[in-house]
Amino acid sequence: MPVFFRQALRPILSLFVSIAFLATGYGMLMTFIGVYLKQAGLSEMSIGAINSAFFLGAMLAAIFSQKWIVSVGHARSFSAFSAVMVMAFLGHAVYFDPWFWAVLRLLSGFAFYALLIVLESWLNEKSSSKDRGRILAVYTVVFFMATALGQLILNLDVESYVVFILGSVLVLASLVLVAITRITQPVLKPFERYSLPKVLQIAPLALVGSIIGGFFVGGFYTMMPVYVLNVFETPSVVAWFMAITILGGLVAQWPVGTLSDRFGRRKLLAWSGLFSFVLCLLMVLLASQTWVFYLLGFLLGMSLFSIYPLSVARANDELDETKDLLEISRSLLFAYGIGSFLAPLILGAVLGVSSDLFFGVLALAALILGGYALTAERIANEDLSVFVAVPAASGAAIAQMDPRQDEAWVKDHKPDFPQPEDTAFNAEQSTVTAAETARTAQDLNKS
């Protein structure tokens, strides 16, 4: 670890600190805006529409921002996108109007995911094939921890404009670190196309899992705070519940990855779906006490934040050397964005009818995933790739950081499975041995 820190992490430490500042502000504002709009008297449907604009901006960033980064460079792009994000944050404190806030959320989503693309491509450029997996793991831990910290900041008893100013300060702090860095700028390839029909043909379970995973995570960050506020009527409960659930997602990444490497992605996706289904039902039936609600939230985080990484791993299991790994990974991330965009719209409409239906919709989505995963085709052990944890939110450049593109890395990290050929051979040998034993016994009886 000291060698890894000295050779791989220390040269790019400023990028990780910048990511931490961004993720803290992201987590804080995502939760706070839903709570603020509810306390301002807006309907749940209006809140869902405003929040969905953030993920619409994220999808637009995945399509258009990369061209701008290529044309003007990483440092200038980061400065421009940071400026857009700060202006959007401060705009919330200047004037309140639902339509105006929807535009600000769209700009925030575009700028935030464009900033992630800049940082991720920078990290990828400065990591070698031997340490890319560990750098991605550090990125995942930093993002989850910083996002959870952003929730706890909401426990501070401050005015709403202070929250928006604090979010702006965090973005500017990340900009300062990037502006003074000595890291050379990478060369980013032009825009890569997305092909959801191709993914549906090659890896249908991965596509369905990505959409439902995005639906869960998008709904969690945008409409879950509104639900918790409706039920418990205390912002501090919202902050603690969100932070505990996010930490549950972080804790689950490695055990879920280990289990999926041993038993396959299909079984773990089915488990995640069915486990989430049961937890959503328990949320409705048992979560009247705060500590029970927190416990169920931690368990729910373990399953819902695992769905998308498992889906990406499933897609890698089904790809061969002739397929474009980057194109498939970007397409799955775009599908994840579609699910995140739809979640606030659907859940906002449902919350407007009844809070009890909120977890009913999530339970239905989880049941669909679990049932579909059980009917999917099993992949042979020797064809399995390796699970890789990813952040709770990531830009389109995350596909370039995926170490599974390196066949040598996959071979080094794959667990040892009993080969089917060996099993069949052993079974055949056992049959032959049993037959020979029976013939020997017959000969002895005759003699």
Rosetta blueprint (number, residue, H / E / L):
1 M L
2 P H
3 V H
4 F H
5 F H
6 R H
7 Q H
8 A H
9 L H
10 R H
11 P H
12 I H
13 L H
14 S H
15 L H
16 F H
17 V H
18 S H
19 I H
20 A H
21 F H
22 L H
23 A H
24 T H
25 G H
26 Y H
27 G H
28 M H
29 L H
30 M H
31 T H
32 F H
33 I H
34 G H
35 V H
36 Y H
37 L H
38 K H
39 Q H
40 A L
41 G L
42 L L
43 S L
44 E H
45 M H
46 S H
47 I H
48 G H
49 A H
50 I H
51 N H
52 S H
53 A H
54 F H
55 F H
56 L H
57 G H
58 A H
59 M H
60 L H
61 A H
62 A H
63 I H
64 F H
65 S H
66 Q H
67 K H
68 W H
69 I H
70 V H
71 S H
72 V H
73 G L
74 H H
75 A H
76 R H
77 S H
78 F H
79 S H
80 A H
81 F H
82 S H
83 A H
84 V H
85 M H
86 V H
87 M H
88 A H
89 F H
90 L H
91 G H
92 H H
93 A H
94 V H
95 Y L
96 F L
97 D L
98 P H
99 W H
100 F H
101 W H
102 A H
103 V H
104 L H
105 R H
106 L H
107 L H
108 S H
109 G H
110 F H
111 A H
112 F H
113 Y H
114 A H
115 L H
116 L H
117 I H
118 V H
119 L H
120 E H
121 S H
122 W H
123 L H
124 N H
125 E H
126 K L
127 S L
128 S L
129 S L
130 K L
131 D L
132 R H
133 G H
134 R H
135 I H
136 L H
137 A H
138 V H
139 Y H
140 T H
141 V H
142 V H
143 F H
144 F H
145 M H
146 A H
147 T H
148 A H
149 L H
150 G H
151 Q H
152 L H
153 I H
154 L L
155 N L
156 L L
157 D L
158 V L
159 E L
160 S H
161 Y H
162 V H
163 V H
164 F H
165 I H
166 L H
167 G H
168 S H
169 V H
170 L H
171 V H
172 L H
173 A H
174 S H
175 L H
176 V H
177 L H
178 V H
179 A H
180 I L
181 T L
182 R L
183 I L
184 T L
185 Q L
186 P L
187 V L
188 L L
189 K L
190 P L
191 F L
192 E L
193 R L
194 Y L
195 S L
196 L H
197 P H
198 K H
199 V H
200 L H
201 Q H
202 I H
203 A L
204 P H
205 L H
206 A H
207 L H
208 V H
209 G H
210 S H
211 I H
212 I H
213 G H
214 G H
215 F H
216 F H
217 V H
218 G H
219 G H
220 F H
221 Y H
222 T H
223 M L
224 M H
225 P H
226 V H
227 Y H
228 V H
229 L H
230 N H
231 V H
232 F H
233 E L
234 T L
235 P H
236 S H
237 V H
238 V H
239 A H
240 W H
241 F H
242 M H
243 A H
244 I H
245 T H
246 I H
247 L H
248 G H
249 G H
250 L H
251 V H
252 A H
253 Q H
254 W H
255 P H
256 V H
257 G H
258 T H
259 L H
260 S H
261 D H
262 R H
263 F H
264 G L
265 R H
266 R H
267 K H
268 L H
269 L H
270 A H
271 W H
272 S H
273 G H
274 L H
275 F H
276 S H
277 F H
278 V H
279 L H
280 C H
281 L H
282 L H
283 M H
284 V H
285 L H
286 L H
287 A L
288 S L
289 Q L
290 T H
291 W H
292 V H
293 F H
294 Y H
295 L H
296 L H
297 G H
298 F H
299 L H
300 L H
301 G H
302 M H
303 S H
304 L H
305 F L
306 S L
307 I H
308 Y H
309 P H
310 L H
311 S H
312 V H
313 A H
314 R H
315 A H
316 N H
317 D H
318 E H
319 L L
320 D L
321 E L
322 T L
323 K L
324 D L
325 L H
326 L H
327 E H
328 I H
329 S H
330 R H
331 S H
332 L H
333 L H
334 F H
335 A H
336 Y H
337 G H
338 I H
339 G H
340 S H
341 F H
342 L H
343 A H
344 P H
345 L H
346 I H
347 L H
348 G H
349 A H
350 V H
351 L H
352 G H
353 V H
354 S L
355 S L
356 D H
357 L H
358 F H
359 F H
360 G H
361 V H
362 L H
363 A H
364 L H
365 A H
366 A H
367 L H
368 I H
369 L H
370 G H
371 G H
372 Y H
373 A H
374 L H
375 T H
376 A L
377 E L
378 R L
379 I L
380 A L
381 N H
382 E H
383 D H
384 L L
385 S L
386 V L
387 F L
388 V L
389 A L
390 V L
391 P L
392 A L
393 A L
394 S L
395 G L
396 A L
397 A L
398 I H
399 A H
400 Q H
401 M H
402 D L
403 P H
404 R H
405 Q H
406 D L
407 E H
408 A H
409 W H
410 V H
411 K H
412 D H
413 H H
414 K L
415 P L
416 D L
417 F L
418 P L
419 Q L
420 P H
421 E H
422 D H
423 T H
424 A H
425 F H
426 N H
427 A H
428 E H
429 Q H
430 S H
431 T H
432 V H
433 T H
434 A H
435 A H
436 E H
437 T H
438 A H
439 R H
440 T H
441 A H
442 Q H
443 D H
444 L H
445 N H
446 K H
447 S L
